[in-house]
């Protein structure tokens, strides 16, 4: 058991290290292959751990992890319901960790150590202001927006949002996001050619990035409009 945990830990370090790459096609191919092999090797535990880390703002891409879970479910190596539950519980625990970090430590301390979470202070501040004006709805919607979804728990913790509301709206967003990504892998990817799989996922990532840029632009626009109203 101890040896298995050691292997799991070492494999996780290797996986996270492999993400510190340029945004080239070869980098994505390498990341995809590493995650695929890791999930195939450790199965549901890997899904749980990876999605937990992703939800705690660490650089683990759910946009790669969950489609792989869908692919493995399609091939019969995974049970779709069990894989989905493992990933969902991991995501929920992850957002709770960030929520309590923000709740206990507060905004000032978190802002001084954002580099540990690979976050940009300007982005967090923008989202924090947007969050304060919407709160519950923002928790749900942000779980469906790439990049933003990984740090949405901090502003909720800063604002000391009611934990029941936070868990409820976070769960709705997590369930929808994870389910969509798994379905994407199950129905649209699941080819016998890894290169085709990667092309599909890359196209999907591009689509998600476009959505992120649109939402980010809208947040900036809302911020500017609020400033004008205040004047």
Secondary structure in CASP SS format (residue, H / E / C, confidence):
PFRMAT SS
TARGET T0000
AUTHOR 0000-0000-0000
METHOD secondary structure of the structure
MODEL  1
X C 1.00
X H 1.00
X H 1.00
X H 1.00
X H 1.00
X H 1.00
X H 1.00
X H 1.00
X H 1.00
X H 1.00
X H 1.00
X H 1.00
X H 1.00
X H 1.00
X H 1.00
X H 1.00
X H 1.00
X H 1.00
X C 1.00
X C 1.00
X C 1.00
X C 1.00
X C 1.00
X C 1.00
X H 1.00
X H 1.00
X H 1.00
X H 1.00
X H 1.00
X H 1.00
X H 1.00
X H 1.00
X H 1.00
X H 1.00
X H 1.00
X H 1.00
X H 1.00
X H 1.00
X H 1.00
X H 1.00
X H 1.00
X H 1.00
X H 1.00
X H 1.00
X H 1.00
X H 1.00
X H 1.00
X H 1.00
X H 1.00
X H 1.00
X H 1.00
X H 1.00
X H 1.00
X H 1.00
X H 1.00
X C 1.00
X C 1.00
X C 1.00
X C 1.00
X C 1.00
X C 1.00
X H 1.00
X H 1.00
X H 1.00
X H 1.00
X H 1.00
X H 1.00
X H 1.00
X H 1.00
X H 1.00
X H 1.00
X H 1.00
X H 1.00
X H 1.00
X C 1.00
X C 1.00
X C 1.00
X C 1.00
X C 1.00
X H 1.00
X H 1.00
X H 1.00
X H 1.00
X H 1.00
X H 1.00
X H 1.00
X H 1.00
X H 1.00
X H 1.00
X H 1.00
X H 1.00
X H 1.00
X H 1.00
X H 1.00
X H 1.00
X H 1.00
X H 1.00
X H 1.00
X H 1.00
X H 1.00
X H 1.00
X H 1.00
X H 1.00
X H 1.00
X H 1.00
X H 1.00
X H 1.00
X H 1.00
X H 1.00
X H 1.00
X H 1.00
X H 1.00
X C 1.00
X H 1.00
X H 1.00
X H 1.00
X H 1.00
X C 1.00
X C 1.00
X C 1.00
X H 1.00
X H 1.00
X H 1.00
X H 1.00
X H 1.00
X H 1.00
X H 1.00
X H 1.00
X H 1.00
X H 1.00
X H 1.00
X H 1.00
X H 1.00
X H 1.00
X C 1.00
X H 1.00
X H 1.00
X H 1.00
X H 1.00
X H 1.00
X H 1.00
X H 1.00
X C 1.00
X C 1.00
X C 1.00
X C 1.00
X C 1.00
X H 1.00
X H 1.00
X H 1.00
X C 1.00
X H 1.00
X H 1.00
X H 1.00
X H 1.00
X H 1.00
X H 1.00
X H 1.00
X C 1.00
X C 1.00
X C 1.00
X C 1.00
X H 1.00
X H 1.00
X H 1.00
X H 1.00
X H 1.00
X H 1.00
X H 1.00
X H 1.00
X H 1.00
X H 1.00
X H 1.00
X H 1.00
X H 1.00
X H 1.00
X H 1.00
X H 1.00
X H 1.00
X H 1.00
X H 1.00
X H 1.00
X H 1.00
X H 1.00
X H 1.00
X H 1.00
X H 1.00
X H 1.00
X H 1.00
X C 1.00
X C 1.00
X C 1.00
X C 1.00
X H 1.00
X H 1.00
X H 1.00
X H 1.00
X H 1.00
X H 1.00
X H 1.00
X H 1.00
X H 1.00
X H 1.00
X H 1.00
X H 1.00
X H 1.00
X H 1.00
X H 1.00
X H 1.00
X H 1.00
X H 1.00
X H 1.00
X H 1.00
X H 1.00
X H 1.00
X H 1.00
X H 1.00
X H 1.00
X H 1.00
X H 1.00
X H 1.00
X H 1.00
X H 1.00
X H 1.00
X H 1.00
X H 1.00
X H 1.00
X H 1.00
X H 1.00
X H 1.00
X C 1.00
END
